[in-house]
Amino acid sequence: MVDAARGLTIAVPKGRLFSEVGELFARAGCPLGVAEEPRRLVWEHEGRRFLLAKPVDIPVYVRYGVADVGIVGKDVLLEAGEDVYELFDLGIGACRLVVAGRKEGRGRTYREVGPQALRVATKYPRVAREFFASRGLYPDVIALSGSIELAPVVGLADLIVDIVATGRTLRENGLEEYETIAPVTARLVANRASLRLKDEAIAALTACLEAALSVRPPDPEG
Ligand code: PRP
């Protein structure tokens, strides 16, 4: 069945999702054909073309049709607001988008946490603004590109909006999760024109991925 998925260009995220995506696609009979994250950013394998991009850029490659489909976290999708079609939840890369801050602020209302103008540091300014606006709050949102946990530790911000996976980064910086904004997993997304022009190939890929997800991966402990 997976042969029908030939001819697709698939945008794959570099970084923490890469190995999980590689494993899932191999189980689905659609291997990436590389053992680990390559330096080469475009390659072909078994009639499919793969692009390796930063997760935050995947919706852009898909939106412009450079890739027919892509794999991207729901956090990135919520922030990007790009017009791509979300096909289905791959269930991998689970984490959550949260509001967090210093331990001693826990239990206070957001107004109490930032008595002057509340400052929120984040890689997700759109998500943060929408979340706080839904609470009637319009904080000063400070856009950063990484190591977000540093901001409340050194007094740049009162709060952060960021993803939490194990919680280790928060703990090791004396921070605590105050509230979950949204659970996050990786999604398969498609370009809207590709959905029409390559509907059979995309349906075949989706079916193979769904079949792979319905079977538990072999237990490495035996
Ligand atoms: C992410 C996120 C947190 C961390 C959470 O950062 O922004 O900093 O992972 O993971 P944990 O709950 O398992 O500790 P990432 O590693 O993507 O790098 P970044 O700091 O450049 O955003």
Boltz pocket constraint, residues with backbone or C-beta under 6 A from the ligand:
constraints:
  - pocket:
      binder: B
      contacts: [[A, 145], [A, 146], [A, 147], [A, 148], [A, 149], [A, 162], [A, 163], [A, 164], [A, 165], [A, 166], [A, 167], [A, 168], [A, 169], [A, 170]]
      max_distance: 6.0
